[in-house]
Amino acid sequence: MTESVSKSQQLVVTLQLDETGGYPQYYIQKWKLCSSDDWQADDSLDVYQSGE
């Protein structure tokens, strides 16, 4: 399951369904906050300076 959190983030959740107790229960197996934008390197500044 995926839900938008903000303009650039999504919450990704994996659930497990358990129906053994007479009524369905959902358990969170895993959750992760992810960027929904494509990452692009910023190479506008040359910050590496070698000793040569």
PDB file of N, CA, C, O and CB in Angstrom:
ATOM      1  N   MET A   1       0.843  -1.151   0.000  1.00  0.00           N
ATOM      2  CA  MET A   1       0.000   0.000   0.000  1.00  0.00           C
ATOM      3  C   MET A   1       0.903   1.233   0.000  1.00  0.00           C
ATOM      4  O   MET A   1       1.900   1.265   0.721  1.00  0.00           O
ATOM      5  CB  MET A   1      -0.967  -0.013   1.211  1.00  0.00           C
ATOM      6  N   THR A   2       0.571   2.234  -0.789  1.00  0.00           N
ATOM      7  CA  THR A   2       1.337   3.466  -0.890  1.00  0.00           C
ATOM      8  C   THR A   2       0.406   4.651  -0.686  1.00  0.00           C
ATOM      9  O   THR A   2      -0.690   4.701  -1.243  1.00  0.00           O
ATOM     10  CB  THR A   2       2.058   3.562  -2.255  1.00  0.00           C
ATOM     11  N   GLU A   3       0.858   5.601   0.120  1.00  0.00           N
ATOM     12  CA  GLU A   3       0.069   6.801   0.403  1.00  0.00           C
ATOM     13  C   GLU A   3       0.980   8.022   0.337  1.00  0.00           C
ATOM     14  O   GLU A   3       2.072   8.026   0.905  1.00  0.00           O
ATOM     15  CB  GLU A   3      -0.624   6.703   1.799  1.00  0.00           C
ATOM     16  N   SER A   4       0.518   9.056  -0.363  1.00  0.00           N
ATOM     17  CA  SER A   4       1.285  10.301  -0.433  1.00  0.00           C
ATOM     18  C   SER A   4       1.288  10.970   0.929  1.00  0.00           C
ATOM     19  O   SER A   4       0.251  11.078   1.583  1.00  0.00           O
ATOM     20  CB  SER A   4       0.704  11.255  -1.505  1.00  0.00           C
ATOM     21  N   VAL A   5       2.481  11.425   1.356  1.00  0.00           N
ATOM     22  CA  VAL A   5       2.640  12.119   2.630  1.00  0.00           C
ATOM     23  C   VAL A   5       2.815  13.611   2.383  1.00  0.00           C
ATOM     24  O   VAL A   5       2.288  14.442   3.123  1.00  0.00           O
ATOM     25  CB  VAL A   5       3.843  11.553   3.420  1.00  0.00           C
ATOM     26  N   SER A   6       3.558  13.937   1.341  1.00  0.00           N
ATOM     27  CA  SER A   6       3.771  15.325   0.958  1.00  0.00           C
ATOM     28  C   SER A   6       3.969  15.368  -0.549  1.00  0.00           C
ATOM     29  O   SER A   6       3.786  14.366  -1.242  1.00  0.00           O
ATOM     30  CB  SER A   6       4.994  15.947   1.711  1.00  0.00           C
ATOM     31  N   LYS A   7       4.340  16.523  -1.040  1.00  0.00           N
ATOM     32  CA  LYS A   7       4.533  16.690  -2.486  1.00  0.00           C
ATOM     33  C   LYS A   7       5.651  15.791  -3.025  1.00  0.00           C
ATOM     34  O   LYS A   7       5.617  15.374  -4.183  1.00  0.00           O
ATOM     35  CB  LYS A   7       4.849  18.152  -2.805  1.00  0.00           C
ATOM     36  N   SER A   8       6.634  15.499  -2.178  1.00  0.00           N
ATOM     37  CA  SER A   8       7.793  14.743  -2.653  1.00  0.00           C
ATOM     38  C   SER A   8       8.052  13.449  -1.883  1.00  0.00           C
ATOM     39  O   SER A   8       9.100  12.831  -2.070  1.00  0.00           O
ATOM     40  CB  SER A   8       9.007  15.605  -2.579  1.00  0.00           C
ATOM     41  N   GLN A   9       7.114  13.020  -1.013  1.00  0.00           N
ATOM     42  CA  GLN A   9       7.325  11.808  -0.231  1.00  0.00           C
ATOM     43  C   GLN A   9       6.097  10.912  -0.238  1.00  0.00           C
ATOM     44  O   GLN A   9       4.959  11.374  -0.321  1.00  0.00           O
ATOM     45  CB  GLN A   9       7.695  12.163   1.195  1.00  0.00           C
ATOM     46  N   GLN A  10       6.371   9.599  -0.148  1.00  0.00           N
ATOM     47  CA  GLN A  10       5.315   8.596  -0.065  1.00  0.00           C
ATOM     48  C   GLN A  10       5.623   7.655   1.093  1.00  0.00           C
ATOM     49  O   GLN A  10       6.785   7.365   1.377  1.00  0.00           O
ATOM     50  CB  GLN A  10       5.179   7.806  -1.403  1.00  0.00           C
ATOM     51  N   LEU A  11       4.578   7.186   1.754  1.00  0.00           N
ATOM     52  CA  LEU A  11       4.705   6.165   2.774  1.00  0.00           C
ATOM     53  C   LEU A  11       4.330   4.828   2.135  1.00  0.00           C
ATOM     54  O   LEU A  11       3.226   4.665   1.616  1.00  0.00           O
ATOM     55  CB  LEU A  11       3.805   6.484   4.021  1.00  0.00           C
ATOM     56  N   VAL A  12       5.260   3.878   2.178  1.00  0.00           N
ATOM     57  CA  VAL A  12       5.035   2.549   1.607  1.00  0.00           C
ATOM     58  C   VAL A  12       4.885   1.575   2.774  1.00  0.00           C
ATOM     59  O   VAL A  12       5.778   1.462   3.614  1.00  0.00           O
ATOM     60  CB  VAL A  12       6.217   2.117   0.641  1.00  0.00           C
ATOM     61  N   VAL A  13       3.741   0.865   2.823  1.00  0.00           N
ATOM     62  CA  VAL A  13       3.423  -0.030   3.938  1.00  0.00           C
ATOM     63  C   VAL A  13       3.085  -1.412   3.403  1.00  0.00           C
ATOM     64  O   VAL A  13       2.367  -1.548   2.412  1.00  0.00           O
ATOM     65  CB  VAL A  13       2.247   0.527   4.780  1.00  0.00           C
ATOM     66  N   THR A  14       3.612  -2.442   4.071  1.00  0.00           N
ATOM     67  CA  THR A  14       3.266  -3.826   3.768  1.00  0.00           C
ATOM     68  C   THR A  14       2.470  -4.372   4.950  1.00  0.00           C
ATOM     69  O   THR A  14       2.938  -4.335   6.088  1.00  0.00           O
ATOM     70  CB  THR A  14       4.549  -4.697   3.488  1.00  0.00           C
ATOM     71  N   LEU A  15       1.259  -4.882   4.678  1.00  0.00           N
ATOM     72  CA  LEU A  15       0.373  -5.389   5.723  1.00  0.00           C
ATOM     73  C   LEU A  15       0.206  -6.899   5.611  1.00  0.00           C
ATOM     74  O   LEU A  15       0.336  -7.471   4.529  1.00  0.00           O
ATOM     75  CB  LEU A  15      -0.992  -4.703   5.647  1.00  0.00           C
ATOM     76  N   GLN A  16      -0.084  -7.538   6.747  1.00  0.00           N
ATOM     77  CA  GLN A  16      -0.416  -8.960   6.769  1.00  0.00           C
ATOM     78  C   GLN A  16      -1.814  -9.116   7.354  1.00  0.00           C
ATOM     79  O   GLN A  16      -2.114  -8.561   8.410  1.00  0.00           O
ATOM     80  CB  GLN A  16       0.633  -9.779   7.593  1.00  0.00           C
ATOM     81  N   LEU A  17      -2.660  -9.864   6.672  1.00  0.00           N
ATOM     82  CA  LEU A  17      -4.017 -10.120   7.119  1.00  0.00           C
ATOM     83  C   LEU A  17      -4.054 -11.390   7.959  1.00  0.00           C
ATOM     84  O   LEU A  17      -3.539 -12.430   7.548  1.00  0.00           O
ATOM     85  CB  LEU A  17      -4.974 -10.234   5.918  1.00  0.00           C
ATOM     86  N   ASP A  18      -4.670 -11.299   9.150  1.00  0.00           N
ATOM     87  CA  ASP A  18      -4.835 -12.451  10.038  1.00  0.00           C
ATOM     88  C   ASP A  18      -6.326 -12.600  10.322  1.00  0.00           C
ATOM     89  O   ASP A  18      -6.936 -11.718  10.925  1.00  0.00           O
ATOM     90  CB  ASP A  18      -4.009 -12.282  11.375  1.00  0.00           C
ATOM     91  N   GLU A  19      -6.917 -13.720   9.887  1.00  0.00           N
ATOM     92  CA  GLU A  19      -8.347 -13.978  10.082  1.00  0.00           C
ATOM     93  C   GLU A  19      -8.600 -15.121  11.050  1.00  0.00           C
ATOM     94  O   GLU A  19      -9.700 -15.673  11.079  1.00  0.00           O
ATOM     95  CB  GLU A  19      -9.008 -14.283   8.754  1.00  0.00           C
ATOM     96  N   THR A  20      -7.601 -15.486  11.840  1.00  0.00           N
ATOM     97  CA  THR A  20      -7.749 -16.650  12.712  1.00  0.00           C
ATOM     98  C   THR A  20      -8.553 -16.362  13.972  1.00  0.00           C
ATOM     99  O   THR A  20      -9.034 -17.305  14.600  1.00  0.00           O
ATOM    100  CB  THR A  20      -6.398 -17.167  13.095  1.00  0.00           C
ATOM    101  N   GLY A  21      -8.722 -15.101  14.372  1.00  0.00           N
ATOM    102  CA  GLY A  21      -9.413 -14.782  15.622  1.00  0.00           C
ATOM    103  C   GLY A  21     -10.897 -14.540  15.473  1.00  0.00           C
ATOM    104  O   GLY A  21     -11.510 -14.034  16.412  1.00  0.00           O
ATOM    105  N   GLY A  22     -11.509 -14.868  14.358  1.00  0.00           N
ATOM    106  CA  GLY A  22     -12.931 -14.675  14.181  1.00  0.00           C
ATOM    107  C   GLY A  22     -13.267 -13.395  13.430  1.00  0.00           C
ATOM    108  O   GLY A  22     -14.352 -13.279  12.859  1.00  0.00           O
ATOM    109  N   TYR A  23     -12.363 -12.447  13.424  1.00  0.00           N
ATOM    110  CA  TYR A  23     -12.554 -11.228  12.641  1.00  0.00           C
ATOM    111  C   TYR A  23     -11.188 -10.812  12.085  1.00  0.00           C
ATOM    112  O   TYR A  23     -10.157 -11.078  12.702  1.00  0.00           O
ATOM    113  CB  TYR A  23     -13.196 -10.074  13.515  1.00  0.00           C
ATOM    114  N   PRO A  24     -11.186 -10.177  10.949  1.00  0.00           N
ATOM    115  CA  PRO A  24      -9.907  -9.845  10.311  1.00  0.00           C
ATOM    116  C   PRO A  24      -9.118  -8.779  11.079  1.00  0.00           C
ATOM    117  O   PRO A  24      -9.677  -7.784  11.541  1.00  0.00           O
ATOM    118  CB  PRO A  24     -10.152  -9.367   8.890  1.00  0.00           C
ATOM    119  N   GLN A  25      -7.822  -9.010  11.202  1.00  0.00           N
ATOM    120  CA  GLN A  25      -6.899  -8.040  11.788  1.00  0.00           C
ATOM    121  C   GLN A  25      -5.743  -7.845  10.816  1.00  0.00           C
ATOM    122  O   GLN A  25      -5.300  -8.791  10.166  1.00  0.00           O
ATOM    123  CB  GLN A  25      -6.384  -8.513  13.194  1.00  0.00           C
ATOM    124  N   TYR A  26      -5.271  -6.637  10.726  1.00  0.00           N
ATOM    125  CA  TYR A  26      -4.138  -6.314   9.869  1.00  0.00           C
ATOM    126  C   TYR A  26      -2.947  -5.952  10.738  1.00  0.00           C
ATOM    127  O   TYR A  26      -3.075  -5.202  11.705  1.00  0.00           O
ATOM    128  CB  TYR A  26      -4.482  -5.157   8.898  1.00  0.00           C
ATOM    129  N   TYR A  27      -1.795  -6.488  10.388  1.00  0.00           N
ATOM    130  CA  TYR A  27      -0.549  -6.206  11.095  1.00  0.00           C
ATOM    131  C   TYR A  27       0.434  -5.566  10.125  1.00  0.00           C
ATOM    132  O   TYR A  27       0.567  -5.997   8.980  1.00  0.00           O
ATOM    133  CB  TYR A  27       0.050  -7.501  11.718  1.00  0.00           C
ATOM    134  N   ILE A  28       1.115  -4.539  10.597  1.00  0.00           N
ATOM    135  CA  ILE A  28       2.121  -3.873   9.771  1.00  0.00           C
ATOM    136  C   ILE A  28       3.378  -4.735   9.752  1.00  0.00           C
ATOM    137  O   ILE A  28       3.972  -4.996  10.798  1.00  0.00           O
ATOM    138  CB  ILE A  28       2.435  -2.436  10.304  1.00  0.00           C
ATOM    139  N   GLN A  29       3.777  -5.170   8.575  1.00  0.00           N
ATOM    140  CA  GLN A  29       4.984  -5.966   8.408  1.00  0.00           C
ATOM    141  C   GLN A  29       6.209  -5.075   8.182  1.00  0.00           C
ATOM    142  O   GLN A  29       7.295  -5.347   8.694  1.00  0.00           O
ATOM    143  CB  GLN A  29       4.815  -6.939   7.241  1.00  0.00           C
ATOM    144  N   LYS A  30       6.011  -4.006   7.402  1.00  0.00           N
ATOM    145  CA  LYS A  30       7.124  -3.132   7.058  1.00  0.00           C
ATOM    146  C   LYS A  30       6.567  -1.785   6.636  1.00  0.00           C
ATOM    147  O   LYS A  30       5.506  -1.722   6.014  1.00  0.00           O
ATOM    148  CB  LYS A  30       8.003  -3.749   5.932  1.00  0.00           C
ATOM    149  N   TRP A  31       7.267  -0.707   6.965  1.00  0.00           N
ATOM    150  CA  TRP A  31       6.898   0.612   6.467  1.00  0.00           C
ATOM    151  C   TRP A  31       8.173   1.376   6.156  1.00  0.00           C
ATOM    152  O   TRP A  31       9.209   1.168   6.788  1.00  0.00           O
ATOM    153  CB  TRP A  31       6.017   1.385   7.496  1.00  0.00           C
ATOM    154  N   LYS A  32       8.082   2.264   5.170  1.00  0.00           N
ATOM    155  CA  LYS A  32       9.246   3.033   4.746  1.00  0.00           C
ATOM    156  C   LYS A  32       8.773   4.330   4.117  1.00  0.00           C
ATOM    157  O   LYS A  32       7.823   4.339   3.335  1.00  0.00           O
ATOM    158  CB  LYS A  32      10.124   2.224   3.753  1.00  0.00           C
ATOM    159  N   LEU A  33       9.436   5.420   4.458  1.00  0.00           N
ATOM    160  CA  LEU A  33       9.179   6.716   3.860  1.00  0.00           C
ATOM    161  C   LEU A  33      10.116   6.878   2.679  1.00  0.00           C
ATOM    162  O   LEU A  33      11.334   6.810   2.843  1.00  0.00           O
ATOM    163  CB  LEU A  33       9.362   7.869   4.891  1.00  0.00           C
ATOM    164  N   CYS A  34       9.568   7.092   1.491  1.00  0.00           N
ATOM    165  CA  CYS A  34      10.349   7.142   0.260  1.00  0.00           C
ATOM    166  C   CYS A  34      10.137   8.457  -0.471  1.00  0.00           C
ATOM    167  O   CYS A  34       9.088   9.092  -0.358  1.00  0.00           O
ATOM    168  CB  CYS A  34       9.984   5.974  -0.648  1.00  0.00           C
ATOM    169  N   SER A  35      11.144   8.845  -1.212  1.00  0.00           N
ATOM    170  CA  SER A  35      11.026  10.017  -2.059  1.00  0.00           C
ATOM    171  C   SER A  35      10.247   9.642  -3.311  1.00  0.00           C
ATOM    172  O   SER A  35      10.475   8.582  -3.895  1.00  0.00           O
ATOM    173  CB  SER A  35      12.420  10.589  -2.421  1.00  0.00           C
ATOM    174  N   SER A  36       9.338  10.500  -3.718  1.00  0.00           N
ATOM    175  CA  SER A  36       8.575  10.231  -4.930  1.00  0.00           C
ATOM    176  C   SER A  36       9.137  10.980  -6.132  1.00  0.00           C
ATOM    177  O   SER A  36       8.650  10.820  -7.251  1.00  0.00           O
ATOM    178  CB  SER A  36       7.119  10.605  -4.724  1.00  0.00           C
ATOM    179  N   ASP A  37      10.167  11.802  -5.900  1.00  0.00           N
ATOM    180  CA  ASP A  37      10.826  12.525  -6.984  1.00  0.00           C
ATOM    181  C   ASP A  37      12.049  11.744  -7.449  1.00  0.00           C
ATOM    182  O   ASP A  37      12.662  11.016  -6.669  1.00  0.00           O
ATOM    183  CB  ASP A  37      11.229  13.951  -6.533  1.00  0.00           C
ATOM    184  N   ASP A  38      12.397  11.896  -8.710  1.00  0.00           N
ATOM    185  CA  ASP A  38      13.627  11.301  -9.222  1.00  0.00           C
ATOM    186  C   ASP A  38      14.812  12.098  -8.702  1.00  0.00           C
ATOM    187  O   ASP A  38      14.806  13.329  -8.738  1.00  0.00           O
ATOM    188  CB  ASP A  38      13.627  11.258 -10.776  1.00  0.00           C
ATOM    189  N   TRP A  39      15.836  11.388  -8.215  1.00  0.00           N
ATOM    190  CA  TRP A  39      17.020  12.039  -7.690  1.00  0.00           C
ATOM    191  C   TRP A  39      17.912  12.480  -8.837  1.00  0.00           C
ATOM    192  O   TRP A  39      18.147  11.731  -9.785  1.00  0.00           O
ATOM    193  CB  TRP A  39      17.781  11.106  -6.738  1.00  0.00           C
ATOM    194  N   GLN A  40      18.405  13.706  -8.738  1.00  0.00           N
ATOM    195  CA  GLN A  40      19.320  14.229  -9.745  1.00  0.00           C
ATOM    196  C   GLN A  40      20.507  14.849  -9.026  1.00  0.00           C
ATOM    197  O   GLN A  40      20.345  15.665  -8.119  1.00  0.00           O
ATOM    198  CB  GLN A  40      18.615  15.271 -10.675  1.00  0.00           C
ATOM    199  N   ALA A  41      21.691  14.453  -9.441  1.00  0.00           N
ATOM    200  CA  ALA A  41      22.908  14.979  -8.823  1.00  0.00           C
ATOM    201  C   ALA A  41      23.075  16.455  -9.150  1.00  0.00           C
ATOM    202  O   ALA A  41      22.792  16.890 -10.266  1.00  0.00           O
ATOM    203  CB  ALA A  41      24.141  14.187  -9.289  1.00  0.00           C
ATOM    204  N   ASP A  42      23.535  17.216  -8.169  1.00  0.00           N
ATOM    205  CA  ASP A  42      23.825  18.636  -8.373  1.00  0.00           C
ATOM    206  C   ASP A  42      25.321  18.771  -8.594  1.00  0.00           C
ATOM    207  O   ASP A  42      26.103  18.733  -7.644  1.00  0.00           O
ATOM    208  CB  ASP A  42      23.347  19.510  -7.155  1.00  0.00           C
ATOM    209  N   ASP A  43      25.712  18.927  -9.839  1.00  0.00           N
ATOM    210  CA  ASP A  43      27.140  19.063 -10.151  1.00  0.00           C
ATOM    211  C   ASP A  43      27.469  20.485 -10.609  1.00  0.00           C
ATOM    212  O   ASP A  43      28.399  20.690 -11.389  1.00  0.00           O
ATOM    213  CB  ASP A  43      27.551  18.051 -11.237  1.00  0.00           C
ATOM    214  N   SER A  44      26.709  21.456 -10.128  1.00  0.00           N
ATOM    215  CA  SER A  44      26.926  22.838 -10.536  1.00  0.00           C
ATOM    216  C   SER A  44      28.150  23.455  -9.866  1.00  0.00           C
ATOM    217  O   SER A  44      28.684  24.443 -10.371  1.00  0.00           O
ATOM    218  CB  SER A  44      25.700  23.666 -10.222  1.00  0.00           C
ATOM    219  N   LEU A  45      28.612  22.897  -8.733  1.00  0.00           N
ATOM    220  CA  LEU A  45      29.808  23.385  -8.044  1.00  0.00           C
ATOM    221  C   LEU A  45      30.894  22.336  -8.090  1.00  0.00           C
ATOM    222  O   LEU A  45      30.635  21.161  -7.829  1.00  0.00           O
ATOM    223  CB  LEU A  45      29.491  23.762  -6.587  1.00  0.00           C
ATOM    224  N   ASP A  46      32.096  22.740  -8.416  1.00  0.00           N
ATOM    225  CA  ASP A  46      33.230  21.821  -8.415  1.00  0.00           C
ATOM    226  C   ASP A  46      33.874  21.874  -7.029  1.00  0.00           C
ATOM    227  O   ASP A  46      34.746  22.708  -6.786  1.00  0.00           O
ATOM    228  CB  ASP A  46      34.269  22.187  -9.543  1.00  0.00           C
ATOM    229  N   VAL A  47      33.458  21.007  -6.133  1.00  0.00           N
ATOM    230  CA  VAL A  47      33.926  21.070  -4.743  1.00  0.00           C
ATOM    231  C   VAL A  47      35.158  20.214  -4.491  1.00  0.00           C
ATOM    232  O   VAL A  47      35.822  20.411  -3.474  1.00  0.00           O
ATOM    233  CB  VAL A  47      32.822  20.640  -3.811  1.00  0.00           C
ATOM    234  N   TYR A  48      35.488  19.291  -5.350  1.00  0.00           N
ATOM    235  CA  TYR A  48      36.662  18.450  -5.161  1.00  0.00           C
ATOM    236  C   TYR A  48      37.891  19.171  -5.676  1.00  0.00           C
ATOM    237  O   TYR A  48      37.923  19.620  -6.822  1.00  0.00           O
ATOM    238  CB  TYR A  48      36.490  17.094  -5.871  1.00  0.00           C
ATOM    239  N   GLN A  49      38.903  19.282  -4.829  1.00  0.00           N
ATOM    240  CA  GLN A  49      40.159  19.895  -5.234  1.00  0.00           C
ATOM    241  C   GLN A  49      41.285  18.960  -4.844  1.00  0.00           C
ATOM    242  O   GLN A  49      41.529  18.741  -3.657  1.00  0.00           O
ATOM    243  CB  GLN A  49      40.345  21.300  -4.587  1.00  0.00           C
ATOM    244  N   SER A  50      41.961  18.415  -5.812  1.00  0.00           N
ATOM    245  CA  SER A  50      43.058  17.489  -5.525  1.00  0.00           C
ATOM    246  C   SER A  50      44.307  18.276  -5.130  1.00  0.00           C
ATOM    247  O   SER A  50      44.386  19.482  -5.367  1.00  0.00           O
ATOM    248  CB  SER A  50      43.352  16.580  -6.752  1.00  0.00           C
ATOM    249  N   GLY A  51      45.258  17.607  -4.540  1.00  0.00           N
ATOM    250  CA  GLY A  51      46.484  18.254  -4.076  1.00  0.00           C
ATOM    251  C   GLY A  51      47.462  18.562  -5.196  1.00  0.00           C
ATOM    252  O   GLY A  51      48.529  19.112  -4.926  1.00  0.00           O
ATOM    253  N   GLU A  52      47.150  18.238  -6.417  1.00  0.00           N
ATOM    254  CA  GLU A  52      48.084  18.454  -7.532  1.00  0.00           C
ATOM    255  C   GLU A  52      47.863  19.774  -8.204  1.00  0.00           C
ATOM    256  O   GLU A  52      48.565  20.106  -9.159  1.00  0.00           O
ATOM    257  CB  GLU A  52      47.961  17.352  -8.548  1.00  0.00           C
TER     258      GLU A  52
END
